[in-house]
């Protein structure tokens, strides 16, 4: 049976009466559908939050203490402080202006998704990536910085 609005829309020119029971049933169906949609959205949101928490709760190896650095790693820490520290935290995964770099070389991938190989790190440092600007370093500074990044 067509509702009055459907009959008018289809151009039948006549109104069709619906009973109170039919209207009540249609209202019940609509409320049920809304509940199901809200429950589904809530379940998806809850699942997403749990997944993010589990993925974000990975345990990372601690950074090497400065007392154990060799001379090259200590020089690399100075290069990091001079060129990188204004945008990156060294011993945290929390972002500053750029991502935190704790355990960067020990992860499967960098925040960009690329593997953290020395070649890739060199490319990103020297040429920039996304919002990260290129950084002009000497070969010696770059080697020292890479050595330091491996201590994080």
N, C-alpha and C positions, 0 to 999 in steps of 0.2 A: 504494500500500500504506500502511495506517495504522500509525502507531507505537503502542506499547502504551498510552501515555498518551492518545493521541487516541481509541483504541478504548474505553478505560475512560470517558473524558469523554463519548463519544457513547452510552454505555450498551450497547455491544454485548456486554459481559460476557465477551469472549474476548480473549486477548492475541495480538498479532500479532508474530511474530518478524521482526526485521530482521537482515540480514546485516552482517557487519563492514565490508564494502565500502560498503554503503549508509550506515552510520553515519559512516564515514570521509569519504565524499563530502559528507554533510550538514555535518560539522564543517569541511571545506574551504570549502564555500559560506558558512558563517557567518563564518569567518575572512576570506574575501575581502570580504564585505559590510562587516565591521568596518574593514578596511583602506581600502575605498572611502569610507566615512563619515568616517574620520579624515583621509584625504587631502583630501576636500572641505572639511571644517572648517578644516584647515590652509590650504588655498588661499583660502578666504573671509577668514580672519583676516589672512593675508599681504596680500591685496588691499586689505583695509580699512586696514591700517597704511600701505601705500604711498599710498593715496588721501588719507589724513589728512596724511601728510607733504607730499605735493604741494600739497594745498589750504592747508596751514599755512605753506608756504614762499613765499607771495606777497611780492613786494617792495613795500614801502610807501614813499611819498615821505617824506623827512626833515622833521622839524619845523623851522619857521622859527627861526633863532637869536634869542635875546633882544635882541641888538644891533640887529636889524632891526625890532623891534616899534614900533608907534606908541604914543601915550599911552593910547589906549583898550585896546589889546591888553595893555599893561603893567598897567593897572588890572584887566583881566580875569584876568591871571595871579595877582594878589593875591587876587581873589575865589575863584579856583580853590583856592589854597593854604588859604584860610580855611574853605571849605565842602566842597570835593570831594577834596582830596588825601589825606585819611585813608582813603578807600575806593578811589580810582582813581589809577593811574599815568598821568601825562600823556604821556610820551614812550616808552611801551612798550605792546605789545598784551597783555602778561602781566597777568593779573588780580591784584588785591589782595583786597578784599572785594567789589568790583564789577569790571567789565571794564576793561582798559587802554584808553586813549582815543587812542593815537597814530593819526593820519590818520583820525580818526572822520568828519570831514565830507567826506573824499575817497573813502570806501567806498560801495558800492552800498547797504549796509544796516548798521544797528547790530546788536549782538549779539541784540537782541530780534527782528530780522527787518525792522523798520520802516526806511524810508529816512531818512537823517540830515538832514532839512530843518531849517531854523531853527524852524519851527512845531512840528515833532515834538520837537526838542531842548528847546524852551521848555516844552512840555507835560510831558515827562518830568522836567525840572528842578523845575518848580513843583508838580507833582502827584504825582511819584514813579511808580515802575513796579516791580512785583514786590517785591523786597527793598529797593529803593532808596526811601528816605523822601522826602517832599516837602521842598523847600528854599524858605524864604521869602526872596526877594530883591526889592530895589527894581527899578524899571524900568531905572534907570541901571546897577545891578550886573548885571542880566540881559543887557543889551546889551553891556557890557564882557566878560562871561564868554563870550557867543557869539562875539564878535570874537576872543577868545583861543583858543577851541576851533577856529576856522578856521586858526590858525597851527600847530596840532599836526600 
